[in-house]
Amino acid sequence: MTSSAETRTNGLRMAASPGRDARRRGGAGGRALLLAAALALPGCETTSNLVSGIIGSGPPAGAPGFVRGFLGGVATEDPAAALAARNVLAAGGTATDAAVAAGFVLSVTLPSRVGLGGGGACLVFDPQKAATEAVLFLPGPRSATPAGADRPAAVPLLARGLFGLHTRNPGRPFEELMAPAEQLARFGTEVSRGLAADLAAVSGPLLADPGARAAFAGPNGAPRQAGETMTQPELAATLGQLRIAGVGDLHQGTLARRLEVVSRAAGGNLTLEELRAALPNLVPPLELPSRNGDRIAFLPPPADGGLAAAAAFTALQGGASLEQAHRRGLAAVTAWRQRGGDPKAILAADLPAATPGPLGASAGLVIFDRSGNGVSCAFTMNNLFGTGRMAPGLGFLLAPAANIGQVRAPLLSAAIAYNPNVKGYRLGVAASGQDYAPIGVAGTAALQLLRSQAPLAAIEAGSVGAARVQLGACVNYLPGYPDRCTILSDPRGTGVALGAIDQ
């Protein structure tokens, strides 16, 4: 059934928005608009010596191998997610499609940092519009500590957020993009080095939860090691339900009613009213001029790691050192968290040194496709493995609500550089690493864009401390010069980059 507050367009159930034209565009009728909410239908490598892709006569559309030649590039913090995204590009999907598939796979293979109980934020560059948009779906805040909740949960927004991302530039059906994650959860996936390291860091308190222990411990009760197989049947069932019934089911359907009940058992105490009201936002990014007519777009607040990265980038433009730029970024985001206000005014203000305090973990992703579409995302559970408690029977961890107790939202940091005059994608970058994530984005981008350093050198010299960077750079822009594109995952991390080319 479709309520009076919703409209059905092209088989999708969308949040109502003013105007018929806005509805036809999937609800993007304003500069800051709530996006579509539910679905109604059931290491590093360089791309070099690439040629334009051609559509072959082999596999059908939607199957890997449908597109041949240059496909684009993928970099993220988990190998299975990178492979899933690459397969989507090879099947004829857009960068947006590939990011959706990778996001869902990360919820299975890197649940320490990405999960259905959490959320994230993404930037999307569309060469047809010669512009970048921001899709924000951070784990939803709570207005107050719920009565009786010992670990108040954030309102889940990953699934709705990825659906909102898909509306920006879809090429393949949404339910098709969910299938790889469901299959990996049901039939098993290899524990990555990144997940194994996260498990080792918090295994004591995490494995005290029965649901977490069932998913992440081996037969001997010890945390699973890299290379072991991990199956998650309850998560597979939840993903299957979302694929068939639509992601809105987690917010106003059968799954929502179950989550309201089971979240109480996990100490999270979510309500159906909160689940129903939570929607992603489409907003303008925070943009700065770069060089040669380029512009660089950062995630805007409340994804305020983008503000920190923008402040650091501005400082580097003015000749500051990396350490000075790092401190400037942290001062800017601390000021915004304390008093809010216009982010651009904060960028220009004289600020005292300050830091936002302990921060949660995140994960980054960068993708570009053969047509010059680009996506840069950062995801989070607001803490490593969220609250440490599974939603019983649903197979996913709940994220802790930010700004309650000691929980502080992480600095989600990502950027996309482009040239509006040539309608070309220039660079996408995302970083994790708590308070070092913003300088990872800003330093890498500045060395690449302002000082023309080679991409790998820009990562190694521009990201300091715990920053781990994903970078996709096209020196002569896309579309047009695929042989000048490079895709890299920070060699100090556990991610994978795939230069996507099929012969």
C-alpha positions as CSV (number, residue, x, y, z in Angstrom):
1,M,0.0,0.0,0.0
2,T,1.2,3.5,-0.7
3,S,0.2,6.2,1.9
4,S,-0.9,9.7,1.0
5,A,2.5,10.9,2.0
6,E,4.2,8.9,-0.8
7,T,4.1,8.6,-4.5
8,R,4.9,5.7,-6.8
9,T,7.3,6.5,-9.7
10,N,8.9,4.1,-12.1
11,G,8.2,1.2,-9.7
12,L,9.8,3.0,-6.7
13,R,8.1,4.2,-3.6
14,M,9.4,7.7,-2.9
15,A,9.0,10.3,-0.3
16,A,6.6,12.9,-1.5
17,S,8.1,16.2,-2.7
18,P,6.6,19.4,-4.1
19,G,5.9,19.4,-7.8
20,R,5.3,16.8,-10.4
21,D,8.7,17.4,-12.1
22,A,10.4,16.8,-8.8
23,R,8.7,13.5,-8.3
24,R,9.7,12.5,-11.8
25,R,13.3,13.2,-10.9
26,G,13.1,10.9,-7.9
27,G,12.4,13.6,-5.4
28,A,15.3,15.9,-6.1
29,G,13.2,19.0,-6.3
30,G,15.2,21.3,-4.0
31,R,18.7,22.1,-2.9
32,A,18.2,20.2,0.4
33,L,15.5,17.5,-0.2
34,L,14.6,14.3,1.5
35,L,15.4,11.4,-0.8
36,A,13.6,8.3,-1.8
37,A,13.0,5.9,1.0
38,A,11.8,2.5,-0.1
39,L,12.0,0.1,-3.0
40,A,8.7,-1.4,-4.2
41,L,10.0,-4.0,-6.6
42,P,10.7,-7.4,-5.3
43,G,46.5,-3.1,-2.2
44,C,46.6,-0.8,-5.4
45,E,46.7,-1.0,-9.1
46,T,47.1,1.6,-11.9
47,T,44.9,1.8,-15.0
48,S,47.3,2.2,-17.8
49,N,47.3,1.7,-21.6
50,L,43.5,1.7,-21.5
51,V,41.2,2.0,-24.5
52,S,37.6,3.0,-24.9
53,G,35.2,0.2,-23.9
54,I,32.9,-1.4,-26.3
55,I,29.8,-3.4,-25.7
56,G,30.4,-6.9,-26.8
57,S,28.0,-9.6,-28.0
58,G,28.8,-12.0,-25.1
59,P,27.3,-11.8,-21.7
60,P,24.0,-9.9,-21.4
61,A,23.5,-6.5,-19.7
62,G,23.7,-7.0,-15.9
63,A,26.4,-9.8,-16.2
64,P,30.1,-9.2,-15.7
65,G,31.8,-9.0,-19.1
66,F,28.9,-7.2,-20.7
67,V,31.2,-4.2,-21.1
68,R,34.7,-4.6,-22.5
69,G,37.7,-2.3,-22.4
70,F,38.1,0.6,-20.0
71,L,35.4,0.3,-17.2
72,G,36.7,2.8,-14.6
73,G,38.3,2.2,-11.2
74,V,37.4,1.1,-7.7
75,A,39.2,1.6,-4.4
76,T,37.9,0.6,-1.0
77,E,38.9,-0.9,2.3
78,D,37.8,-4.4,1.7
79,P,38.7,-6.8,-1.2
80,A,35.3,-8.4,-1.6
81,A,33.6,-5.0,-1.8
82,A,36.1,-3.8,-4.5
83,L,35.4,-6.9,-6.5
84,A,31.7,-6.5,-6.3
85,A,31.9,-2.9,-7.5
86,R,34.2,-3.9,-10.3
87,N,31.7,-6.6,-11.4
88,V,28.9,-4.0,-11.5
89,L,31.0,-1.7,-13.8
90,A,31.7,-4.7,-16.0
91,A,28.0,-5.5,-16.1
92,G,27.2,-2.0,-17.5
93,G,26.5,-0.3,-14.2
94,T,27.4,3.3,-13.3
95,A,29.8,4.4,-10.6
96,T,26.7,5.0,-8.5
97,D,25.5,1.5,-9.0
98,A,28.9,0.1,-8.1
99,A,29.0,2.2,-4.9
100,V,25.6,0.9,-3.9
101,A,26.8,-2.7,-4.4
102,A,30.0,-2.1,-2.6
103,G,28.2,-0.4,0.4
104,F,26.0,-3.4,0.9
105,V,28.9,-5.8,0.6
106,L,30.9,-3.8,3.2
107,S,28.0,-4.3,5.6
108,V,28.7,-8.1,5.3
109,T,32.5,-8.2,5.0
110,L,33.5,-5.2,7.2
111,P,30.7,-4.9,9.8
112,S,33.1,-3.3,12.2
113,R,32.8,-0.1,10.3
114,V,29.8,-0.5,7.9
115,G,26.5,-2.0,8.7
116,L,22.7,-1.8,8.3
117,G,22.6,-0.3,11.8
118,G,24.9,2.6,10.7
119,G,25.1,5.0,7.8
120,G,27.4,7.3,5.9
121,A,27.7,10.1,3.4
122,C,28.6,10.2,-0.3
123,L,29.5,12.8,-3.0
124,V,28.3,12.1,-6.6
125,F,29.7,13.8,-9.7
126,D,27.6,13.8,-12.8
127,P,29.4,15.0,-16.0
128,Q,26.0,15.7,-17.6
129,K,25.2,18.2,-14.9
130,A,28.9,19.3,-14.5
131,A,28.2,19.4,-10.8
132,T,28.6,17.4,-7.6
133,E,25.8,16.5,-5.0
134,A,26.1,15.2,-1.5
135,V,23.9,12.4,-0.2
136,L,23.9,12.4,3.6
137,F,22.6,9.4,5.6
138,L,24.5,9.5,8.9
139,P,23.3,7.2,11.7
140,G,20.3,9.0,13.0
141,P,20.6,11.0,16.3
142,R,18.3,10.5,19.2
143,S,16.6,13.5,20.8
144,A,17.3,12.2,24.3
145,T,18.5,9.0,26.1
146,P,15.5,6.6,25.8
147,A,14.2,5.3,29.1
148,G,15.6,1.9,30.0
149,A,18.2,1.9,27.2
150,D,21.7,1.0,28.5
151,R,23.2,1.4,25.0
152,P,21.0,3.8,23.0
153,A,21.1,3.0,19.3
154,A,21.3,5.4,16.4
155,V,18.5,5.2,13.9
156,P,19.7,2.9,11.0
157,L,20.1,4.7,7.7
158,L,22.6,2.7,5.5
159,A,20.0,0.9,3.4
160,R,17.8,4.0,2.8
161,G,20.9,6.0,2.2
162,L,22.2,3.6,-0.5
163,F,18.8,3.7,-2.1
164,G,19.0,7.5,-2.1
165,L,22.4,7.3,-3.6
166,H,21.1,5.0,-6.3
167,T,18.5,7.6,-7.4
168,R,21.2,10.1,-8.4
169,N,22.4,8.1,-11.5
170,P,21.0,4.6,-11.7
171,G,22.0,2.2,-14.4
172,R,21.1,-1.2,-13.0
173,P,18.1,-2.3,-10.9
174,F,18.6,-1.6,-7.2
175,E,17.6,-5.2,-6.1
176,E,20.3,-6.5,-8.5
177,L,22.9,-4.5,-6.7
178,M,21.9,-5.9,-3.3
179,A,22.3,-9.6,-4.4
180,P,26.1,-9.9,-4.0
181,A,25.9,-8.9,-0.3
182,E,23.1,-11.3,0.3
183,Q,24.9,-14.1,-1.3
184,L,28.1,-13.5,0.6
185,A,26.2,-13.4,3.9
186,R,24.3,-16.6,3.1
187,F,27.1,-18.7,1.5
188,G,30.1,-17.3,3.3
189,T,32.9,-14.9,2.8
190,E,36.6,-14.9,3.7
191,V,37.5,-12.8,6.7
192,S,39.7,-10.0,5.5
193,R,42.8,-8.7,7.1
194,G,41.0,-5.5,8.0
195,L,38.1,-7.2,9.7
196,A,40.5,-9.6,11.5
197,A,42.5,-6.7,12.9
198,D,39.3,-5.0,14.1
199,L,38.1,-8.2,15.7
200,A,41.3,-8.6,17.6
201,A,41.1,-5.1,18.9
202,V,37.7,-5.5,20.6
203,S,37.1,-9.2,20.8
204,G,36.6,-9.4,24.5
205,P,33.6,-7.1,25.0
206,L,32.2,-7.8,21.5
207,L,32.0,-11.6,21.8
208,A,30.2,-11.3,25.1
209,D,27.1,-10.6,22.9
210,P,25.5,-13.9,21.8
211,G,24.7,-12.6,18.3
212,A,28.1,-11.2,17.7
213,R,29.7,-14.3,19.0
214,A,27.7,-16.5,16.6
215,A,28.9,-14.3,13.7
216,F,32.4,-13.5,14.5
217,A,33.8,-16.3,16.7
218,G,35.1,-19.6,15.5
219,P,34.2,-23.1,16.9
220,N,36.8,-22.6,19.7
221,G,35.2,-19.3,20.8
222,A,38.2,-17.2,19.6
223,P,37.7,-14.3,17.2
224,R,37.8,-15.4,13.5
225,Q,41.2,-15.0,11.8
226,A,42.0,-13.6,8.4
227,G,41.3,-16.2,5.7
228,E,38.6,-18.1,7.7
229,T,35.1,-18.4,6.3
230,M,32.3,-16.4,7.9
231,T,28.6,-17.0,7.3
232,Q,25.8,-14.7,8.5
233,P,22.4,-16.4,7.8
234,E,20.3,-14.0,9.8
235,L,21.9,-11.0,8.0
236,A,21.3,-12.8,4.7
237,A,17.6,-13.2,5.6
238,T,17.3,-9.5,6.4
239,L,19.1,-8.5,3.2
240,G,16.8,-10.8,1.3
241,Q,13.7,-9.2,2.8
242,L,15.0,-5.7,2.0
243,R,15.7,-6.8,-1.6
244,I,12.2,-8.2,-2.1
245,A,10.1,-5.8,0.0
246,G,12.2,-2.7,-0.4
247,V,14.5,-0.9,2.0
248,G,11.5,1.0,3.4
249,D,10.5,-2.3,5.2
250,L,13.2,-1.6,7.7
251,H,11.5,1.7,8.5
252,Q,7.8,1.2,8.2
253,G,7.1,-2.4,7.5
254,T,7.5,-5.9,9.0
255,L,11.3,-5.5,9.7
256,A,10.7,-2.1,11.3
257,R,8.2,-3.6,13.8
258,R,10.6,-6.4,14.5
259,L,13.5,-4.0,15.0
260,E,11.4,-1.9,17.5
261,V,10.9,-5.0,19.6
262,V,14.4,-6.6,19.4
263,S,16.2,-3.3,19.8
264,R,14.9,-3.2,23.4
265,A,16.4,-6.6,24.1
266,A,19.8,-5.1,22.8
267,G,19.5,-2.0,25.0
268,G,19.0,0.3,22.0
269,N,15.3,1.1,22.4
270,L,14.4,2.3,18.8
271,T,10.9,3.3,18.1
272,L,8.8,2.8,15.0
273,E,8.1,6.6,14.8
274,E,11.9,7.3,14.7
275,L,12.5,4.6,12.1
276,R,9.7,5.9,9.9
277,A,10.9,9.5,10.0
278,A,14.6,8.8,9.2
279,L,15.4,9.7,5.6
280,P,18.6,10.7,3.8
281,N,19.2,14.2,2.6
282,L,20.4,15.6,-0.7
283,V,22.3,18.8,-0.1
284,P,24.9,21.0,-1.9
285,P,28.5,20.1,-1.0
286,L,31.0,22.5,0.5
287,E,33.0,23.7,-2.6
288,L,36.3,25.5,-3.0
289,P,38.2,26.7,-6.0
290,S,41.3,24.7,-6.9
291,R,43.6,25.3,-9.9
292,N,43.1,25.6,-13.7
293,G,39.4,26.1,-13.3
294,D,38.9,23.0,-11.2
295,R,36.7,23.0,-8.1
296,I,36.8,20.6,-5.2
297,A,33.7,19.5,-3.4
298,F,33.8,18.3,0.2
299,L,31.1,16.6,2.3
300,P,29.1,19.3,4.1
301,P,28.0,19.3,7.8
302,P,26.7,17.3,9.5
303,A,29.2,15.1,7.8
304,D,31.6,17.5,9.3
305,G,34.8,15.7,8.4
306,G,34.3,17.4,5.1
307,L,34.4,20.8,6.8
308,A,37.7,19.8,8.5
309,A,39.1,18.6,5.2
310,A,38.0,21.9,3.5
311,A,39.7,23.9,6.2
312,A,42.9,21.9,5.9
313,F,42.8,22.2,2.1
314,T,42.4,26.0,2.4
315,A,45.4,26.2,4.8
316,L,47.5,24.2,2.4
317,Q,46.5,26.5,-0.4
318,G,47.9,29.3,1.7
319,G,51.2,27.6,2.2
320,A,50.7,25.9,5.6
321,S,52.5,22.7,6.4
322,L,50.6,19.4,6.7
323,E,50.7,19.6,10.5
324,Q,49.5,23.1,10.5
325,A,46.7,22.2,8.1
326,H,45.8,19.2,10.2
327,R,45.4,21.4,13.3
328,R,43.4,24.0,11.3
329,G,41.0,21.3,10.2
330,L,40.4,20.0,13.7
331,A,39.9,23.6,15.0
332,A,37.3,24.3,12.4
333,V,35.3,21.2,13.1
334,T,35.5,21.7,16.8
335,A,34.1,25.2,16.4
336,W,31.2,24.0,14.2
337,R,30.3,21.2,16.7
338,Q,30.3,23.7,19.6
339,R,28.3,26.5,18.0
340,G,27.2,25.5,14.5
341,G,26.8,28.4,12.0
342,D,27.8,28.9,8.4
343,P,30.6,26.5,7.5
344,K,32.1,29.0,5.0
345,A,32.3,31.6,7.8
346,I,34.1,29.1,9.9
347,L,36.6,28.5,7.1
348,A,37.4,32.2,7.1
349,A,37.5,32.7,10.9
350,D,40.5,33.0,13.1
351,L,40.1,30.0,15.4
352,P,41.9,28.8,18.5
353,A,43.5,25.4,18.5
354,A,41.1,22.7,19.6
355,T,40.3,19.1,19.0
356,P,36.9,17.3,18.9
357,G,38.0,14.5,21.3
358,P,37.8,10.7,20.8
359,L,36.2,9.7,17.6
360,G,34.7,6.6,16.0
361,A,35.9,4.4,13.1
362,S,34.9,4.8,9.5
363,A,35.7,3.3,6.0
364,G,36.2,5.0,2.7
365,L,35.3,4.2,-0.9
366,V,36.1,5.9,-4.3
367,I,34.7,4.8,-7.7
368,F,34.7,6.3,-11.2
369,D,33.3,4.8,-14.4
370,R,34.0,5.0,-18.1
371,S,31.5,7.9,-18.6
372,G,33.2,10.1,-16.1
373,N,30.7,9.6,-13.2
374,G,32.4,9.6,-9.8
375,V,31.4,8.7,-6.3
376,S,33.3,9.2,-3.1
377,C,31.9,7.8,0.2
378,A,32.6,7.5,3.9
379,F,30.7,5.0,6.1
380,T,30.4,4.5,9.8
381,M,29.0,2.6,12.7
382,N,29.8,5.5,15.1
383,N,32.2,3.2,16.9
384,L,34.1,0.0,16.1
385,F,31.4,-2.7,15.8
386,G,28.8,-0.1,16.9
387,T,27.2,-0.8,20.3
388,G,28.8,-4.3,20.2
389,R,25.3,-5.8,20.2
390,M,23.4,-7.5,17.4
391,A,19.7,-6.8,16.7
392,P,18.5,-10.3,17.7
393,G,17.3,-12.3,14.8
394,L,18.1,-9.6,12.2
395,G,21.9,-10.3,12.0
396,F,23.2,-6.7,12.1
397,L,24.9,-4.7,14.8
398,L,23.3,-1.5,16.1
399,A,25.2,1.7,16.0
400,P,25.4,3.8,19.1
401,A,23.6,7.2,19.1
402,A,26.1,10.1,18.8
403,N,26.3,12.7,21.5
404,I,24.9,10.5,24.2
405,G,27.5,9.5,26.8
406,Q,31.0,9.4,25.4
407,V,29.9,8.6,21.8
408,R,31.0,11.3,19.2
409,A,30.2,11.1,15.5
410,P,33.3,10.3,13.4
411,L,34.8,12.8,10.9
412,L,33.4,11.4,7.7
413,S,35.8,12.7,5.1
414,A,35.6,12.6,1.3
415,A,36.0,14.9,-1.7
416,I,35.6,15.1,-5.4
417,A,37.5,17.5,-7.7
418,Y,36.0,18.3,-11.1
419,N,36.1,21.0,-13.9
420,P,32.7,22.5,-14.7
421,N,34.0,24.0,-17.9
422,V,35.0,20.7,-19.5
423,K,32.4,18.7,-17.5
424,G,35.2,16.5,-16.4
425,Y,36.0,14.3,-13.4
426,R,39.4,15.0,-12.0
427,L,39.8,13.3,-8.6
428,G,38.0,11.4,-5.9
429,V,39.4,10.8,-2.5
430,A,38.1,9.4,0.8
431,A,39.9,8.6,4.0
432,S,39.5,6.9,7.4
433,G,41.6,7.2,10.5
434,Q,39.6,9.0,13.2
435,D,40.9,12.6,13.6
436,Y,43.5,12.0,10.8
437,A,40.8,11.3,8.1
438,P,40.3,15.0,7.1
439,I,44.1,15.6,6.5
440,G,44.2,12.4,4.6
441,V,41.7,13.8,2.2
442,A,43.0,17.4,2.1
443,G,46.7,16.6,2.0
444,T,46.4,14.0,-0.8
445,A,44.1,16.2,-2.8
446,A,46.3,19.3,-2.4
447,L,49.5,17.6,-3.4
448,Q,47.8,16.1,-6.5
449,L,45.8,19.2,-7.5
450,L,48.0,22.1,-6.5
451,R,51.5,20.6,-6.7
452,S,51.0,18.0,-9.4
453,Q,52.6,15.2,-7.4
454,A,52.0,11.7,-8.7
455,P,49.0,10.0,-7.1
456,L,51.0,7.4,-5.0
457,A,53.4,10.1,-3.8
458,A,50.5,12.3,-2.9
459,I,49.0,9.6,-0.7
460,E,52.3,8.8,1.0
461,A,53.3,12.4,1.6
462,G,49.9,13.9,2.1
463,S,48.3,11.5,4.5
464,V,49.8,11.6,8.0
465,G,49.2,9.7,11.2
466,A,46.5,7.0,11.1
467,A,44.9,8.3,7.8
468,R,44.2,5.6,5.2
469,V,43.3,6.9,1.8
470,Q,41.4,5.7,-1.2
471,L,42.2,7.8,-4.4
472,G,41.0,7.8,-8.0
473,A,42.7,10.5,-10.1
474,C,42.4,11.3,-13.8
475,V,45.1,13.9,-14.7
476,N,43.4,14.9,-18.0
477,Y,39.8,14.3,-16.8
478,L,37.1,11.8,-17.6
479,P,35.4,11.3,-19.9
480,G,38.1,11.5,-22.5
481,Y,41.5,10.4,-21.3
482,P,41.2,7.0,-19.5
483,D,44.9,6.3,-20.1
484,R,45.8,9.1,-17.6
485,C,43.6,7.6,-14.8
486,T,45.0,6.0,-11.7
487,I,43.1,4.2,-8.9
488,L,44.9,3.5,-5.6
489,S,44.3,2.2,-2.1
490,D,46.7,3.3,0.6
491,P,49.4,0.7,0.8
492,R,49.6,1.1,4.6
493,G,46.0,-0.1,4.9
494,T,44.1,-3.3,4.1
495,G,42.1,-2.1,1.1
496,V,42.2,-3.0,-2.6
497,A,42.2,-0.9,-5.7
498,L,41.1,-2.4,-9.0
499,G,41.8,-0.6,-12.3
500,A,38.8,-1.9,-14.2
501,I,39.7,-3.1,-17.7
502,D,38.4,-6.1,-19.6
503,Q,39.9,-7.3,-22.9
